[in-house]
Amino acid sequence: MLGISPAHTEAGSQSTLTDQAYRRLRGAILSGALEPDTKLRVEHIKLELGTGASAVREALLRLSGEGLVRMEERRGFFVSPVTLDDLWDLTQMRMDLETKALRMAIHDGDDQWEAGIVAAFHRLSLLDAQLKQAPPRLEWEERHSEYHEALVAACQSKWLMRFRRILFDQSERYRRLSLSQLSVARDVPGEHRSLMEATLSRDVDTACAHLRAHIMRTAEIVAEDTALRCNTAGTDGLDRADPGEIGVPRGAGARKRGNGDSLK
């Protein structure tokens, strides 16, 4: 099951229905509610989301283009798998693109851009106390995303920002799928503050170094967790115990996750 409420569908265009299905499926994949290799059956999804089959198919094709869903001829759609090789490839590309976007933002950013960073950091810091007690909740996840978006908001390259967003979301998917929670000692709020201060000081090299270290540290923690899964679930980092299907109950071996089941 998706674990979300059916779409409150209003009469509207096919594109509106497709967007609704796309947002809900995308959110379920990124949060880990839909696990890697899960079979995505159009008939089950349309019933659960309360929308039409054509809207679901179009949404799945869009997600396939983003790399979150894979389509196999004569077999249908599946949630994309996770592997250590993919994680490291993704991490390297994200570091390269996001630091480039940050350099451009620091060069072109104005007072309004600076104020946006400070505001986003403040909103995030108000929830940082949660990290000491439990895995972050959805609201923290949203503010965390907004903070990283604010850092590069002054970047003028639309294509760079588009690909940067795809890589960020893919990285977040790995992070949220990780089984690690609070066992890793890490000052995430301190990392965010150091990154903000270097950015606002227009210290390009230091800001980019902080950003690279921040991204790499997360990837290293996720990789350790993924490696543990490899030891018990095969050689490619996939948990094949019982990936399940939308609309079909998971087997007893499947691990249940909450909204905040992730690393810091």
ABEGO torsion letter per residue (X at the ends): XAGBBBBBBBBBBAAAAAAAAAAAAAAAAAAGABBBGBBBBAAAAAAAAGBBAAAAAAAAAAAAAAGABBBBBGAEBBBBBBBAAAAAAAAAAAAAAAAAAAAAAAAABBAAAAAAAAAAAAAAAAAAAAAAABBBBAAAAAAAAAAAAAAAAABABAAAAAAAAAAAAAAAAAAAABABBAABBBBAAAAAAAAAAAAAAGBAAAAAAAAAAAAAAAAAAAAAAAAAAAAAAEAAGBBAABAEBBGBBBBAABBBBBAABBBX
